[in-house]
Amino acid sequence: MDGWETRRRRTAGHDWCVIRLGIQGVIRGFDVDISYFSGNHAPRMSIQAANLEEDKLPEIPQRGTRMGAAATPEEFEAIAQLKSDEWSYLVPMTELKPGNPASSHNYFLVNSPQRWTHVRLNIFPDGGIARLRVYGTGQKDWTAIDPKDPVDLVAIAFGGVCVGFSNAHFGHPNNMIGVGGPKSMADGWETARCLDRPPVLENDENGILQVQGCEWAVFRLAHPGVITQIEIDTKYFKGNSPDSCKIEGCILTTQEEEDMVKQKWTVPVHKWKPLLPVTKLSPNENQSFDSLTLELQDVITHARFTIIPDGGVSRLRLKGFPSSICLLRPRGDSRMRFSVKTGFKANL
């Protein structure tokens, strides 16, 4: 019973908990899993949600992992400031269906375009729940960003996502745009070795390995924009990082993306523009590069990351400015690549 289990309630009311989401985003569904809670699972539950501003959150002490006791009056008083019992319902009171571990998952679809930061899980009246999974996509409030600082436009926490790849034998490309730094090789994108590599490898005059074949991943940016800085981290990939890489960008409509996904990105897209030429990579190192596209007309919606010939990358950061707040960079100031429209928030 590796989960949350409350005592057998002998007072009025029902049990609940408030959970802060790892990232702000749109919720698409829930999995309320009551595996192994045979005979003492929560018979019913509901889920509420709220979008709370970080700077307006009250001071709330962490409940922690303390067991064997209910919340203290001071904790109840602090959490009451959130007024969580008044939050919007994403799942109304619903009966939970037990079963064996494989069939004890209770799935609920959510059809809401709003961003959420917190959820409240109510159980009626008490009992146990093994796991709560909140599925969705990250979504950033682009009106709240600092227009002077570049932001990672491909971050999964903001809504970036991998929409196609050639190989993911050891790790999915979505790992590269994940939250925070890499934890291990398993927390990155790693491909199988190309089987058609030559028996003896050679370099060109620039030190780039001369081999045929490559692996690639295509990402939809969280927001269309201009990429100005690129970070490629090969941490933990000491003997299996790529020799080199390149990055391209383009603008695709929703329909064009759907068509390319159906065709598994096998049809050439002539809209690709170079963001980073073929560049040598170092193992176990975080490397930064300037993008080739420093003009406003090079707004992109998608990026293609190609590694040559194969290997692993921990993190990919494509930093820049959302297209709605960018102007051409001032000619005489290399420190500030772009000027920003006054009152841009009203134009988003």
C-alpha positions in Angstrom: 0.0 0.0 0.0 2.5 2.5 -1.3 0.3 5.6 -1.4 -1.8 8.0 0.6 -4.1 6.4 3.2 -6.2 8.2 5.8 -7.4 7.0 9.1 -11.0 5.6 9.4 -12.9 8.9 9.8 -15.0 9.1 13.0 -15.8 12.8 12.6 -17.9 14.8 10.2 -16.6 15.7 6.8 -14.2 14.0 4.3 -10.5 13.9 3.6 -8.6 15.9 1.0 -5.2 17.1 -0.1 -3.9 20.1 -2.0 -1.1 19.4 -4.6 1.1 22.0 -6.4 1.8 20.9 -9.9 5.4 20.5 -11.1 4.7 23.0 -13.9 1.9 25.3 -14.9 -0.1 23.9 -17.8 -3.3 22.6 -19.4 -4.6 19.4 -17.8 -5.9 16.7 -20.3 -6.7 13.9 -17.9 -6.2 12.1 -14.6 -5.4 8.6 -13.5 -6.6 7.8 -10.0 -4.9 4.5 -9.2 -6.1 2.4 -6.2 -3.9 -0.6 -6.8 -3.3 -2.8 -3.8 -5.8 -0.9 -1.6 -8.1 -3.9 -1.4 -10.7 -3.4 1.2 -9.7 0.1 2.2 -9.6 2.2 -1.0 -11.4 5.5 -1.2 -14.9 4.7 -2.6 -15.5 8.1 -4.2 -13.4 11.1 -5.2 -13.5 14.5 -7.0 -10.8 16.8 -8.3 -10.7 20.6 -8.3 -8.1 22.9 -9.7 -6.9 26.5 -9.6 -4.5 28.8 -11.3 -2.7 30.8 -8.6 -0.1 33.5 -9.1 3.2 32.7 -7.5 3.7 36.1 -5.9 0.3 36.1 -4.3 0.5 32.7 -2.6 0.2 32.9 1.2 2.9 31.5 3.4 1.9 27.8 3.9 4.0 25.4 6.0 4.9 22.1 4.2 2.9 19.2 5.5 5.8 16.9 4.7 5.7 13.2 5.2 4.5 13.3 8.8 2.2 10.3 9.3 -0.2 9.2 12.1 -1.8 12.5 12.7 -4.2 14.9 11.1 -3.2 18.4 10.1 -2.8 20.9 13.0 -5.2 23.8 13.5 -2.4 26.1 12.4 -2.0 24.1 9.1 -5.7 24.2 8.5 -5.8 28.0 9.1 -2.9 28.5 6.6 -4.3 26.3 3.9 -7.8 27.9 4.3 -6.3 31.1 2.7 -6.3 29.3 -0.6 -10.1 28.7 -0.4 -9.5 25.4 -2.2 -13.0 24.2 -1.5 -14.2 26.9 -3.9 -11.9 25.9 -6.8 -13.2 24.8 -10.2 -14.3 21.1 -10.5 -12.5 19.2 -13.2 -13.9 15.8 -12.1 -17.1 15.8 -10.1 -17.7 13.3 -7.3 -17.3 9.9 -8.9 -17.2 6.3 -7.7 -13.8 4.6 -7.9 -13.8 1.0 -9.2 -11.3 -1.4 -7.6 -9.7 -4.4 -9.3 -6.4 -6.2 -9.6 -3.4 -3.9 -10.0 -3.7 -4.0 -13.8 -7.4 -2.8 -13.7 -7.4 -0.5 -10.7 -6.6 2.6 -12.8 -9.5 5.1 -13.0 -9.1 7.4 -15.9 -10.8 10.8 -16.4 -10.6 13.0 -19.5 -10.5 16.8 -19.0 -11.7 19.2 -21.6 -10.5 22.6 -20.4 -8.2 25.1 -22.2 -7.3 26.9 -19.0 -3.9 26.8 -17.3 -3.7 25.3 -13.8 -1.1 25.4 -11.1 -2.7 23.5 -8.2 -5.2 20.6 -7.8 -7.2 19.5 -4.8 -8.0 15.7 -4.5 -11.1 15.0 -2.4 -11.9 11.5 -1.2 -15.3 10.6 0.2 -15.2 10.0 3.1 -11.8 8.4 3.7 -9.6 5.6 2.5 -6.5 5.0 0.3 -5.2 6.0 -3.1 -1.9 4.6 -4.5 -1.2 7.1 -7.3 -2.6 10.3 -8.8 -1.3 11.1 -12.2 -2.0 14.5 -13.8 -1.6 14.4 -17.6 -1.3 17.5 -19.7 1.1 19.9 -21.4 3.1 22.8 -20.0 1.9 26.3 -20.9 3.7 29.5 -20.1 2.0 32.8 -19.5 3.9 34.7 -22.2 2.5 38.1 -21.1 4.5 37.7 -17.9 8.0 37.2 -19.3 10.8 39.8 -19.1 11.2 41.1 -22.7 14.9 41.8 -22.2 15.9 38.2 -21.4 15.8 35.3 -23.9 13.6 32.4 -22.9 13.8 28.7 -23.8 11.2 28.5 -26.6 11.4 24.7 -26.8 11.1 23.8 -23.1 8.6 21.1 -22.4 7.5 23.0 -19.3 6.4 25.9 -21.5 4.6 23.7 -24.1 7.4 22.5 -26.4 7.2 18.9 -27.7 8.9 16.4 -29.9 6.7 15.7 -33.0 9.0 13.3 -34.8 12.3 11.4 -34.6 14.4 8.8 -36.4 15.5 6.7 -33.5 15.0 6.6 -29.7 16.6 3.2 -28.8 17.8 4.2 -25.3 15.9 7.5 -24.6 13.2 9.7 -26.0 14.0 13.1 -27.5 11.5 14.8 -25.2 14.0 14.1 -22.4 16.3 16.8 -23.9 13.7 19.5 -23.3 12.8 18.4 -19.8 12.7 20.3 -16.6 16.0 21.1 -14.9 19.4 19.5 -15.5 20.0 15.9 -16.6 20.2 13.2 -13.9 21.9 10.5 -15.9 22.3 9.1 -19.4 18.8 7.7 -19.0 17.5 11.3 -18.7 18.4 12.2 -22.3 18.0 11.2 -25.9 20.2 8.4 -27.0 20.0 6.4 -30.3 21.3 3.0 -31.4 24.6 2.9 -33.3 24.4 3.3 -37.0 25.0 -0.1 -38.5 26.3 1.3 -41.8 29.3 3.1 -40.3 32.5 2.4 -42.2 35.1 0.0 -40.7 37.7 2.7 -40.5 36.7 6.3 -39.6 38.2 9.4 -41.0 38.0 13.2 -40.3 37.9 16.1 -42.7 40.2 19.1 -42.4 37.9 20.6 -39.7 37.9 17.5 -37.6 34.4 16.5 -38.5 33.9 12.8 -38.8 33.2 11.7 -42.4 30.4 9.2 -42.1 27.1 8.7 -43.9 23.8 8.7 -42.0 22.5 10.7 -39.1 19.7 10.7 -36.5 17.2 13.5 -36.1 14.4 14.9 -33.9 11.8 17.5 -34.8 10.3 19.8 -32.1 7.3 22.2 -32.1 8.3 25.3 -30.2 6.2 26.3 -27.2 5.8 29.7 -28.9 6.8 30.9 -32.4 9.8 33.1 -32.1 13.4 34.0 -33.0 16.2 31.7 -31.7 19.3 33.6 -30.7 21.1 31.2 -28.4 21.6 27.5 -28.5 22.7 25.2 -25.6 23.6 21.6 -26.2 24.5 19.5 -23.2 26.2 16.1 -23.5 26.6 15.6 -19.7 27.0 11.9 -18.7 27.6 11.0 -22.4 31.4 10.5 -22.0 32.0 7.8 -24.7 28.8 7.9 -26.7 28.1 11.6 -27.5 27.6 12.6 -31.2 30.6 13.7 -33.2 28.7 16.7 -34.5 25.3 18.2 -35.0 23.3 20.8 -36.8 20.0 22.6 -36.2 17.4 24.0 -38.6 14.2 25.8 -38.2 11.0 26.5 -40.2 7.4 27.7 -40.1 4.8 25.0 -40.3 1.0 25.3 -40.1 -1.0 22.9 -38.0 -2.1 21.1 -41.1 1.4 20.9 -42.5 2.6 19.4 -39.2 -0.1 16.8 -39.2 0.7 15.9 -42.8 4.4 15.5 -41.9 3.6 13.4 -38.9 1.5 11.0 -41.0 4.4 10.7 -43.5 6.9 10.3 -40.6 8.8 13.3 -41.8 10.1 11.4 -44.8 9.0 14.1 -47.3 11.6 17.0 -47.6 10.5 20.3 -46.2 12.2 23.1 -48.3 11.3 25.7 -45.6 14.1 24.6 -43.3 16.6 27.4 -42.5 19.9 26.9 -40.8 20.1 27.9 -37.1 23.4 26.1 -36.4 25.7 24.7 -39.1 27.4 21.4 -38.7 29.3 21.9 -35.5 31.7 19.6 -33.6 30.4 18.5 -30.2 32.4 17.6 -27.1 31.5 14.7 -24.7 30.2 15.3 -21.2 30.1 19.1 -21.7 27.5 21.9 -21.9 28.2 24.0 -25.0 26.6 27.3 -26.1 26.4 28.8 -29.6 24.9 31.8 -31.2 22.1 31.2 -33.7 22.6 32.2 -37.3 19.1 33.8 -37.5 19.4 37.2 -35.9 16.8 38.9 -37.9 13.0 39.1 -37.3 12.1 37.4 -40.6 13.5 34.2 -39.2 10.7 33.5 -36.8 10.2 29.8 -36.6 7.6 27.4 -35.2 9.6 24.1 -35.5 13.2 23.1 -35.1 15.0 20.0 -36.4 18.0 18.8 -34.4 20.3 16.4 -36.3 23.2 14.5 -34.7 26.0 12.9 -36.7 26.2 10.0 -36.9 24.5 8.8 -33.7 24.8 9.0 -29.9 23.3 10.7 -26.9 22.5 14.3 -25.8 21.2 15.3 -22.4 19.7 18.7 -22.9 18.7 21.0 -25.8 17.9 24.6 -25.1 16.7 27.0 -27.8 16.7 30.4 -26.3 15.2 33.5 -27.9 12.3 35.8 -28.0 8.6 35.1 -28.7 7.7 36.5 -32.2 5.1 38.9 -30.9 7.6 41.0 -28.9 10.6 41.0 -31.3 11.9 43.7 -33.6 15.1 43.8 -35.6 18.2 44.1 -33.4 19.8 47.5 -33.2 22.8 47.7 -35.5 25.2 49.3 -33.1 24.6 47.3 -29.9 25.8 43.7 -30.0 24.8 43.1 -26.3 21.1 43.6 -26.9 20.2 41.6 -30.0 16.6 42.8 -30.2 14.7 45.9 -29.2 11.2 45.3 -27.8 7.9 47.0 -28.6 6.5 49.3 -26.0 3.3 47.9 -24.5 3.8 44.5 -26.1 1.6 42.7 -23.6 -1.5 44.4 -25.1 -0.5 43.0 -28.6 -0.1 39.4 -27.5 
